[in-house]
Amino acid sequence: MYLCVEDSSGGLVINGQWSVWDPWSSCSVTCDGGTQQRVRRCDDPAPQNGGSECVGVSSEGRPCDQWACPDCSRTCPPGGHLDPDCSVCQCDSDVIEGRVTDRQTSLPLADVNIFTVGREWSAAAVSGRDGRFTLSGVCVSGLRLTARKDGYESATQEYVVIAGSSVSVVMYKLGEYIVIGEYIVSVVMYKLGEYVVSVVTYKLGESSYKLGSTHQCGHVQSEYVVSVVMYKLGEYVVNVVTYKLGQYVISVVTYKLGQYVVNVVTYKLEKPMFSMEPRSTAGFVGGKVRFSCQATAEPDVTQYDWFKDGHIIRSDVVGGSGNSGSVYEVANVKADDVGHYVCRAVSLGGKIFSRVASLVVKDASATDTCDKSPLDLSVTLPPTCKVTIDGTKVSSVNVGRCSHVPCVTRTSSDSEGLCCVPSSMRQLQVECDGFSYEVNQVASCECARCDDNKKVTVTGRASSGGADVTDVHVLYDDVIYDVTNSQFLFEATPRAGVIVFQVKSSSFMPRLVTLDVNEGVAQVYVEVSLVARPSPDVVDAATGAKLQVVTPGMSSAVSVTIPPGAFNDKNGDPVSGNVNVFLSISDPRLPDGLDSASGQFTFQDSEGDTRLLKTFGVVTLLAEDTNGNEVYLSGKATMTLNTDAMGLTVGESVSLWVIDGASGTWRKTVDMMTGSRRRRRRQVSMGSTLTGQTAIPRNVPVVNCDVPVPRPFCFVAVYVYFGSDFSVPMPGERVTATGFDSETGVASFQNTATTDQNGRACLFVACGTKYLLKMFSRGGITVHPTHSLPVGFPFANVFNGVTFTTTPPANQADYANGPVFINQEFSSACPATTQFFFKFGVVLTRPSLYGSLNAGPGWYPDQPAEAPACAYLVVLNLPNVGTTSHRTYSC
């Protein structure tokens, strides 16, 4: 995070910003505990024109290789002997066959390294494409295996043999009921006469009891239920399951008497996701303000960091489950506590920042934190209608509005459930030809109880090539919502300010949609553009194939190579026979090629900062067996990118990225390479191809060829209004910014933003780039003829948008008030004081009604087609009286 200011000479003062951390160095030793180091540099950007140096350390270390060194005095089990380096007990007749699967998808995991205790610096086996591995000649008794894979939590199995019987201890001590960390501890098997007894410890409430061919008993010890299950020797398979506290399966071990079969279930490391974020608020001088945040992760959050205006102010190391969250309290509030506060959650899976929370400080004499004077809200009256203001008849009226932002009072402990709402109204009489009615005008505002529903109504339309699509459904939070006449509607709860859902169809390629939602917005509208399924490539699952990804009317720039035996069904079992493979690409060479791409083109770096991506194509792969059942790709596919066809610039380093189905952001899997295996290079050269191997996620089968965009970044301010007169702010509308490469003209950048309750959107864009701002709405789009721009700001209006260039000015003060903000702290990129912005009008035609009763200014008799809708005018015809009464129900 960084800010820029202007120095006295007029040059741009740029404060230094840290680069991302380099990879960790190799461990200093191979056993008994060593250290690793990594470094970063203050050059992203470096300080310029007197800017400040970076705050913090440039290097850090961590412990590594904590396992014990080989012990040559150790005793091996009967029939075994130590290998020459004393690291492993060897038993020539023992064989272990295993399989590694992903807990979340049940699919096998390839390229998982299997280590034995005592030799944890060198893998004893590696899982194949089917997730299976074999370990021969290693004594099973006393053996502990550890499975490791980058991006996944390690899983461990341990075996002991006592008196000729098999005894299993999964990750914990033999024969003890204990808890280490937050895992349930003990699974013990031993021989009882001719029976094997399996003792499994569960969390209270999770145990199930079955009566049948096995004898089972149970008792409660502390908060755990202990179940004892007896299986007959030689006839039954013994399944031992260990559960993590909560709901997650850590490991599953299956034994057959006389043979050892290991099933290792591990899970992918996931970055934290906020379930509660700090909220913007206000405080009184001398009072107290609290900000709270809470996040979940796999594994759990270990630390929360708090920042004010981009500088760290506190770190909280979390004990136990990490689910308690963190609270930052500003005691004895002072005027200089005003600023932007951000929470960062840290886990083994990564770091992520919350949305910004702004603090406003009020004088000690104030009774609440709301501005008493209402904001302006000008409404154009219907034709022939006038209202008298200060003796003058006018055709528009300022009905006023309150900000509806969270607030606090002297008697409230926090802002939960309180916001700025009207405290008094005045009625204005509107006279029209043939009828009259009243309009309510907000006179003052106060802090009071308001509708603080956290749910957001998502409405939208599915289309392809501009035509409605009906053969689709929406998948959100594991619930399927049908699409009726191309329209869909569902309720969602934003997580970390984001709603993520998928649109699927038997006729179209799947797409993941990411919506950012601002606080206070109750409804969001989204147009979802889909790509029709192409004709499938028929692939023999046993042999695999190399397939071209086709862009109609253009040369193919991407191919996908599927290895032999790579397909599995939903249960993780191998698929045989023919498979229909559907491949599509969101091709940036097409002007609207990215409109159908999944997610946002952003990612979180190692410090949790949001960064931009420049894309060279987003590939979607869908596979079905001959019966139409979906099948999934295990192992790794090889992606090949033709650099000339896609217009890559010499020197660019391209990587493959997969999308996080929970957050809608991208995660790098591998750098693409060019050249021979002995002389691999990451950077692009002329006339080359780039290749990279990556797994394709089961839930969102999408791969992106991208380059991270270097700092500095830019931000663009946009306002969206009801109607062609641009008078009423419109929340919940999406604005899209598409950026074009300066050398090739390819549409390599795209991001979207949703307007807040004041109709404002702030889009994250690349600097020095030509952009097209456009909207897709339920009604017509009107682009303001001149917008609200500084004198001389270059732009050009097009059909439903506007083009301009985010060229950094020579003097930061030139754009201090917008519409383009450069080198701003990400969390406060477009300040509330923005004076210049691009303007769009959304024209709703009758009989459309946007949202609920608080969405806009009103309906009227003889309403013009572009008039927005909010208040209802009820016309009562009373035949016995001979007159007509008019009553307005205002929002």
CORKAZI-V499886 format. One record per residue. SS is DSSP state (~ for helix, > for strand, _ for the rest). D_CENTER is the distance of its C-alpha to the mean C-alpha in whole Angstrom. Layout:
BEGIN
((SS:D_CENTER) (SS:D_CENTER))
END
This chain:
BEGIN
((_:20) (_:23) (_:25) (>:28) (>:32) (>:35) (_:38) (_:41) (_:42) (_:40) (_:37) (>:34) (>:33) (>:30) (_:29) (_:28) (_:24) (_:23) (_:22) (_:20) (_:22) (_:24) (_:24) (_:26) (_:29) (_:31) (_:32) (_:36) (_:37) (_:37) (_:38) (_:39) (_:36) (>:35) (>:33) (>:30) (>:29) (>:27) (>:27) (_:26) (_:27) (_:28) (_:27) (_:24) (_:26) (_:29) (_:31) (>:33) (_:36) (_:37) (_:33) (_:32) (_:31) (_:28) (_:28) (_:27) (_:28) (_:28) (>:29) (>:28) (>:29) (>:28) (>:30) (>:30) (_:33) (_:34) (_:35) (_:39) (_:41) (_:44) (_:47) (_:50) (_:52) (_:49) (_:51) (_:50) (_:50) (_:53) (_:54) (_:51) (>:51) (>:49) (_:48) (_:50) (_:47) (_:47) (_:43) (_:44) (>:46) (>:47) (>:48) (>:50) (>:49) (>:46) (>:43) (>:39) (>:37) (>:34) (>:30) (>:27) (>:24) (>:20) (_:20) (_:17) (_:18) (_:22) (_:23) (>:25) (_:23) (_:25) (_:26) (_:26) (>:29) (>:31) (>:33) (>:36) (_:37) (_:39) (>:38) (_:34) (_:35) (_:35) (_:34) (_:36) (>:34) (>:31) (_:30) (_:30) (_:28) (_:29) (_:28) (>:32) (>:34) (>:37) (>:39) (>:43) (>:45) (>:43) (_:45) (_:43) (_:44) (_:43) (_:40) (>:36) (>:34) (>:30) (>:28) (>:25) (_:22) (_:20) (_:17) (>:18) (_:20) (_:24) (>:26) (>:30) (>:33) (>:36) (>:40) (>:43) (>:47) (>:49) (_:53) (_:52) (>:49) (>:45) (>:43) (>:39) (_:37) (_:34) (_:32) (_:35) (_:38) (_:41) (_:43) (_:41) (_:39) (_:36) (>:33) (>:31) (_:28) (_:26) (>:28) (>:30) (_:33) (_:36) (>:37) (>:41) (>:43) (>:47) (>:50) (>:52) (_:55) (_:54) (>:50) (>:47) (>:45) (>:42) (>:41) (>:37) (>:35) (>:33) (>:31) (_:33) (_:32) (_:31) (_:34) (_:36) (_:39) (_:41) (_:45) (_:46) (_:48) (_:46) (>:48) (>:45) (>:45) (>:43) (>:43) (>:41) (>:40) (_:39) (_:35) (>:35) (>:37) (>:39) (>:40) (>:43) (>:43) (>:46) (>:46) (>:49) (_:50) (_:50) (_:48) (_:45) (_:41) (>:40) (>:36) (>:35) (>:31) (>:30) (>:27) (>:25) (_:25) (_:23) (_:22) (_:21) (>:24) (>:24) (>:27) (>:30) (>:33) (>:36) (>:39) (>:42) (_:46) (_:47) (>:44) (>:41) (>:37) (>:34) (>:31) (>:28) (>:25) (>:22) (_:18) (>:15) (_:14) (>:11) (>:9) (>:10) (>:8) (>:10) (>:12) (>:15) (_:14) (_:18) (_:19) (_:21) (>:25) (>:29) (>:31) (>:35) (_:37) (_:38) (_:36) (_:33) (>:29) (>:26) (>:22) (>:20) (>:17) (>:16) (>:13) (>:13) (>:12) (>:14) (_:17) (_:17) (_:16) (_:20) (>:20) (>:19) (>:19) (>:21) (>:21) (>:23) (_:23) (_:22) (>:24) (>:23) (>:26) (>:25) (>:23) (>:24) (>:24) (_:23) (_:25) (_:25) (_:22) (_:20) (_:19) (_:21) (_:19) (>:21) (>:23) (>:24) (>:28) (>:30) (_:33) (_:36) (_:34) (_:35) (~:35) (~:33) (~:30) (_:29) (>:26) (>:22) (>:21) (>:17) (>:16) (>:15) (>:14) (>:15) (>:16) (_:17) (_:14) (>:13) (>:12) (>:10) (>:11) (_:12) (_:13) (_:16) (>:19) (>:22) (>:26) (>:29) (>:32) (>:35) (_:39) (_:40) (_:43) (_:40) (_:39) (>:36) (_:33) (_:33) (_:35) (_:38) (_:38) (_:36) (>:34) (_:36) (_:35) (>:37) (>:38) (>:41) (_:43) (_:44) (_:47) (_:51) (_:49) (>:50) (>:49) (>:52) (>:50) (_:53) (_:55) (>:54) (>:52) (>:49) (_:47) (>:43) (>:43) (>:40) (_:39) (_:37) (>:34) (_:32) (_:29) (_:27) (_:25) (>:25) (_:29) (_:31) (>:35) (_:37) (_:37) (_:34) (_:32) (_:29) (_:27) (_:25) (_:27) (>:29) (>:28) (>:31) (>:33) (>:36) (>:39) (>:42) (>:42) (>:45) (>:46) (>:47) (>:50) (>:49) (>:52) (>:52) (_:54) (_:55) (>:53) (>:51) (>:48) (>:47) (>:43) (>:42) (>:41) (>:39) (>:42) (>:40) (>:36) (>:36) (>:33) (>:33) (>:32) (_:29) (_:27) (_:24) (_:22) (_:18) (>:18) (>:17) (>:19) (>:17) (>:20) (>:20) (>:22) (>:22) (>:24) (>:25) (_:27) (_:28) (>:29) (>:28) (_:26) (_:27) (_:27) (_:23) (>:21) (>:18) (>:16) (>:14) (_:14) (_:16) (>:19) (>:20) (>:21) (>:24) (_:24) (>:28) (_:29) (_:26) (>:25) (>:22) (>:21) (>:19) (>:18) (>:15) (>:14) (_:11) (>:9) (_:8) (_:10) (>:7) (>:9) (>:8) (>:11) (>:13) (>:16) (>:19) (_:23) (_:26) (_:27) (>:24) (_:21) (_:17) (>:15) (>:11) (>:11) (>:8) (>:10) (>:10) (_:13) (_:15) (_:17) (_:20) (_:19) (_:20) (>:20) (>:18) (>:19) (>:18) (>:20) (>:18) (>:20) (_:21) (_:23) (>:26) (_:26) (_:28) (_:31) (_:30) (>:32) (>:34) (>:33) (>:35) (_:33) (_:35) (_:36) (_:32) (>:33) (>:31) (>:30) (>:30) (>:27) (_:29) (_:28) (_:31) (_:34) (_:32) (_:33) (_:30) (_:28) (>:26) (>:27) (>:26) (>:28) (>:28) (_:30) (_:33) (_:32) (_:28) (>:27) (>:27) (_:27) (_:25) (_:27) (_:26) (_:30) (>:31) (_:32) (_:35) (_:36) (>:35) (>:31) (>:30) (>:27) (>:26) (>:24) (>:23) (>:22) (>:20) (_:23) (_:22) (_:26) (_:26) (_:26) (_:24) (~:22) (~:19) (~:19) (~:18) (_:15) (_:12) (_:9) (_:9) (_:11) (>:9) (>:9) (>:9) (_:13) (_:15) (_:15) (_:12) (_:13) (>:11) (>:13) (>:14) (>:15) (>:18) (>:18) (>:21) (>:20) (>:17) (>:19) (>:18) (>:21) (>:22) (>:25) (>:27) (>:31) (_:34) (_:34) (_:30) (_:28) (>:25) (>:25) (>:23) (>:23) (_:23) (_:24) (_:23) (>:24) (>:25) (>:24) (>:27) (>:26) (>:29) (~:29) (~:32) (~:31) (~:27) (_:29) (_:27) (_:29) (_:31) (_:30) (_:26) (>:24) (_:22) (>:19) (>:17) (>:14) (>:12) (>:8) (_:6) (_:7) (_:5) (_:1) (_:4) (_:5) (>:8) (>:10) (>:14) (>:16) (>:20) (>:22) (_:24) (>:27) (>:31) (_:34) (_:36) (~:35) (~:37) (~:36) (_:32) (>:31) (_:27) (>:28) (_:29) (_:33) (_:35) (_:36) (_:33) (>:31) (>:28) (>:27) (>:24) (>:23) (>:20) (_:19) (_:17) (_:15) (_:17) (_:14) (_:13) (_:16) (>:15) (>:16) (>:15) (>:18) (>:17) (>:19) (>:17) (_:19) (_:21) (_:21) (_:23) (>:20) (>:21) (>:20) (>:22) (>:23) (>:23) (>:25) (>:25) (>:28) (>:30) (_:33) (_:35) (_:36) (_:33) (_:34) (>:31) (>:28) (_:25) (_:22) (_:19) (_:20) (>:18) (>:19) (>:18) (>:19) (>:20) (>:22) (>:25) (_:26) (_:29) (_:31) (_:30) (_:29) (_:26) (_:23) (_:21) (>:18) (>:16) (>:14) (>:14) (>:14) (>:16) (_:19) (_:19) (_:22) (_:25) (_:24) (>:22) (>:19) (>:18) (>:17) (>:16) (>:18) (>:20) (_:24) (_:27) (_:25) (>:27) (>:24) (>:25) (>:23) (>:23) (>:23) (_:23) (_:24) (_:26) (_:29) (>:31) (>:29) (>:32) (>:31) (_:33) (_:36) (_:36) (_:32) (>:33) (_:33) (_:35) (_:39) (_:38) (_:35) (_:35) (_:33) (>:34) (>:33) (_:32) (_:32) (_:29) (>:27) (>:29) (>:29) (>:29) (>:28) (_:26) (_:29) (_:29) (_:33) (_:35) (_:35) (~:32) (~:34) (~:35) (~:31) (_:31) (_:30) (_:28) (_:27) (>:26) (>:25) (>:25) (_:24) (_:22) (_:20) (~:17) (~:16) (~:20) (_:20) (_:22) (_:24) (_:26) (_:29) (_:28) (_:31) (_:30) (>:28) (>:27) (>:28) (>:28) (>:30) (>:29) (>:32) (_:32) (_:35) (_:37) (_:36) (_:32) (_:31) (_:28) (_:26) (_:29) (_:32) (_:30) (_:29) (_:31) (_:35) (_:37) (_:39) (_:43) (_:46) (_:46) (_:42) (_:42) (_:39) (_:36) (_:37) (_:34) (_:34) (_:34) (_:37) (>:39) (>:43) (>:45) (>:49) (>:51) (>:54) (>:57) (_:60) (_:63) (_:62) (_:62) (>:59) (>:56) (>:53) (>:50) (>:47) (>:44) (>:41) (_:39) (_:35))
END
